[in-house]
């Protein structure tokens, strides 16, 4: 049977969806967990075998997580506190997606954060969750019936308290997320939502939890009938797309470290988030071949000016960045003493052998995307050996670990291109 269901995602309150697909074993509210497989929970020298569909006992909340999910690891302290608060009333179980890294990474988090959670590892159960996002929480009552499938936002003490009383928490009805086809105009004939939601055409609308997300890594004007569409985008990223064709770029890009990643007002303050979620949708749809690349881009820029009331210009200004240098006496210590090359990167640290220092920049840029650009000013041109043992969700800890290995990160300024926004008239605010 084909079903459409949606579950709330705990990543900044964003909703993620499970679209229609035929399953032999996917969690469905009101039914037992369908996959008959068992997991083994290691407790010292003992192992406990647990079957989700055969569960009988106190209410059970299962946290499915993976080694590549940063939100999963950030949520572990919250889960640990809830287990302590509801000890004996609700059982919590982690089921990690089995891979080469998951056990060692979780063990480091367990030791550093003093976690007391039951954990098992499995790959079969996770195959049923391919259409979901991690972390995924399945709420199973004392009779083995699935009562909710949620993200981390719904994992609150209030909801767990209700669940502990063998009642179903008012988590809300599953949100029916509209289907979206990027090859058709957004909000036309139900594509992505109700047609009446648009603000203008070219179309601006406010993003909400019923709307899909669509953020291409790069705008290729003219690929789809001379059109472009962006769903769930901040006002800052709209300007970056309009003037640089992309909103995020890797450390290997020529833009990285040379273009400031946030538009600023004339006084240098980053553009504030405005109204509601602070996210928008934009659709510009023209007939095939109607305009060349430059005209389409100018249309996009003009739409932003009229919609939000800013004149935008690209200027060179002194902007802050993270400066990477090598501490005195460490340059030769970092030099690789072997021709073997290798890199191992997890959320619990990394180990580099015979790698260029650019690899460190790439790791930092990838793991800490909200930090200022990282720029290598070490002068090192040879391969290095470098490893740190730090949780890659804690920038301060990573910075300290790198410092101990001879790599210093300091704040500095340099000339960069930056989008500067000025109100078209005094007292005109973004609408």
Secondary structure, 3 states (H helix, E strand, C coil): CCCCEEEEEEECCEEEEECCCCCCCCCCCCCECCCCCEEEEEECCEEEEEECCCCCCCEEEEEEECCCCHHHHHCHHHHHHHHHHCCCCEEEEEEEECCCCHHHHHHHHHHHHCCCCEEEEECHHHHCCCCCCCCEEEEECCCCEEEEEECHHHCCHHHHHHHHCCCCCCCCCCCCCCCCCCCCCCCCCCCCCCHHHCCCCCEEEECCCCCCCECCCCCCCCCCCCEEEEEEEEHHHHHHHHHHCCCCCCCCCCCCCCECCCCEECCCCECCCCCCCCEEEEEEECCCCCCCHHHHHHHHHHHHHHHHCEEEEEEEEEEEEEEEEECCCCHHHHECCCCCCEEEEECCEEEEEEECCHHHHHHHHHHCCCCCCEEECCCCCCCEEEEEECCCCCHHHHHHHHHHCCEEEEEEEEEEEEEEEEECCCCCCCC
